[in-house]
């Protein structure tokens, strides 16, 4: 392999370690809020104003990059992958730590690879006719697959946001001081906790309302010329589900909020 091929393989492998730091940053968000500290550090109003501008520029650039990078696979598929990177990070981080850092007597274990097609689901959650009941699906996904961690994190994050918001509103001061407190705490654009909480809730949503996938035969049609079965054109299209639509609404609202704060920073920050 050439140098750049080796470099590409190295970067692809080493990026797995990023999940450990991503998990730490996800925990830092509610911990900072519940402790009463600000999410950003600034010395004066001028620095805060430039931080708001830099935040707006970062969000705008990120959205343009997303629209460009997601073109080959589709926007919905790309956003689904971005959200999965957030909620699956605890599992990847745990796997890396157990595989490379922990000894066997502390839970260390060599991981093995299993093709997705060989993994069978006993609860048949994607089969509308044979799927297990709601309580069994919740029990399996929350406890067998450790999704209770997601529930705990979501409520911990929401509690931190509620506590820090109540502190800002209950404190004495002018309206400007209340708004500044809210801005530098739970409502710092783009309110990352909204997107993180919605992403972490995906496994629970999947347990409650899993997608119904029709049998493979119903998604294929036979070519009249050679008899070969191929996917139908309708089956090739990426469906826009309720969860994807809700996430896009949240994403658009947080982007609009960031734009509003950016505009307001020219007048009152």
N, C-alpha and C positions, 0 to 999 in steps of 0.2 A: 504494500500500500504506500501511497505517497504521504508526504508530511501532512497535508491538509486532510486527507482521509483519516489518518491516525488521530489528528487533532479533533476532527468531527466526532469520531468514536469515543475519544476521551471525554469531550464535553458532554456528550449524550449520557455517558455513564456517570460522570461526576455530578450531574444535575440532580440525580436522585437524592444526594445529600441535602439539597435545597429544601426538601420536605421537612427536615428536622428544624431548620431555622424558620420555615414558614409556620410550623406548629407553635414554636415559641412566640412568634410575633402575634399569632391569633390569640394566645393567652394573655399577651401583654396588653392588648386592647381593653378588655374588661377589667383587668387588674389595675391599670392606670386610672380608669374612670371611677372605679369603686373606692380607690384610695384618695380621690379628690384632687389629683394632679391634672394639669392640662395635657392635651395630646401633643401640643407643639410648644417649643421653647422660643421666646422672643423677648427682646429687651425693651422695645418701645413700639409705638403705633406705626412708625415707618417700616420697621422690620415685619410687623404683622401684615401690613398692606402688601408688601412684596411677597410674603409667604402665600397670601391669598391669590395673588397674580400667578405665582409659580404653580400653585395647585391647579388653577384653571387651565394653564398651558399644558400641564401634565395630563389632565383629564381629556382635554381636546385632542392632544397628540395621540393618546392611547386609543381613543375611539376611532380616529382615522386609521391607525395601525391595525386595529381589529377588523375594520371593514375591508382593509386590503389583504390581510393575512388569511381571513376566513373565506375569501372568494373561491378557492379550489374546492373546499369541502362544503361550503354553504355557511351562511351566517348563523343559523340556528344550531348547526352541528358544532361550529367553533365556540359559541357561547356555552353550549352544554359541556364541552371539554374544559373550558375555563372554570366553570362552577365545580365540575368533578375534581379538578385539581385541588380545590379548597377543601371539600368535605372528605376526600379520600386521603388527604395528607397525614392524618393520625395513623392510619393503617400502614402506609408506606414507611413512615418514620419508625413505627414500632418494628416493622419487619427488618429494616436496616440495622436498628440498634441490636435486635436479637441475633441477627446474622453475623455482624462484624465486631460488636463491642462487648456483649454480655457473655460470660462463661456459661457452660451448660447448667451449672448448679444454681444460676440466677435466672434461668429461663432462656438461655441462648439456644438457638436451634438453626440448623442449616435448612434453608428454604428450597423447595422443589418447584418445578414448573409444571403446570397443568393446562393443556389447551382448553379454551373456553367451551368448545363444543363437547368436551368430555365431562363437563361438570353438570350433573343432573340436580334439579330442584325438586325436593320432596313435597313442597307446598304448591308447586305448579302455579305460581302467582300470575303468570302471564297468560294462562289459559282461562278464559272467561267461564267455561263450563266446569272445569275440574279443579279450580284453585281452592286452596284451603280457606277456612273462615277467617274473619277479620282478626279475632283474638289470637288465633294460632299464628297468623302472619306477623302480628305485632310481637308475640312472644319469641318467635324464631329470629326475627330481624333485630329486635332490641337487645336480646340476651345472648342468643347463639352467635350472632354476628356483631355484638358489642355496640349496637347503635344507641344504647342508652347513654353512651358518652355524648352523643350529639344532642340528646334531649337536655342533659345536664349543662352542656356548654351554652345552648340557646337560652335557657332560663337564667343562667349565671350572667350572660351578656345583657339580657333584657333587664335584669335586676340592677346591674351596674349603670345602665343608661337611665333607668327610672330614678335611681338614687342621686346620681350627679345632676340630673335635670331638676329634681325637687330642691336640691341644695341651691342651685342657681336662682330658682324662682322664689325661694323662701328667704333668701338673704336680703338685707337692707341695702338700698341704693337706688340710683336712678334707672330709668328704662334702658338707657345706653349700657349701664353696667350689667344689667341682667342679660341683655343681648350679647354683650362681649363674653360673659361667662358661658352662655350656651354655645357660642361660636367656638370658643377655644376648648370646649369639653366634648359633649356628645354630638354636637352639630357641626363639627369641623368638616368642611366639604372634602369628599363627596359622601359623608356619613357612611364610612366603610362598614360599620356594624350592621347596617341594613342588608347589604349584599352578602356579608359573611353569615348572618343569621339565616337568611333565606337559603343560602347554599348548604348550610349544615342541616337544614330541616329536610333536605331531599330524601334521605333514607327513610324518614318517618312517613313522608308523603308517599313514597313508593310502597311502603307496607300497607298504608290505608287505601290508596287508590292506584294499584299497579296498572301499567298499560296492558291492554288486551291485544295480543298478537295472534292473527289468524294462522291456520296451518300453512306450512310452506307450499303445499300444492295449490292453495287458493291464490298465492301470490305469483304464480308462474303460468305461462301459456306455451303451448306447443307450436313450433314453427311448422307451417303447412308444407314447406318444401322438403325439409330434411328430418322432421320429427323431433328436433332438439327442443328441449324445454328451456325457456329463458324467462327472466323476471319480467313482469308486466311493467309498462311505463308508469302506471300509477303507483306501483310498489317501489319504484326507484326514488320517488320524491320524499323529501324529509318532512314528516308531519310536524305541525306546530301545535303542541299540546297546551293544556291549561297552565302547567307550571312554567313552560317557556314564555307564554304570554304574560304571566304575572311578573316573571323576572324582568322581561323587557320593559314593562311599565315601571317597575322599581328603578331600573337602570336609567330610563328617560327622566324620571322625576328627580333622581339624585343628580343627574347631569344638569337639569334645569335649575336645581337648587344651587349648584356650584356656580352656574352662570349668574344667577341672581346675586349671590354673595360677591362675586367678582365685580359686578356693576355697582353694588352698594358700597364697596370698599373705596370708591372714588369720592364718596360724599361723607361717610360717617366714621370710617376707621381712622 
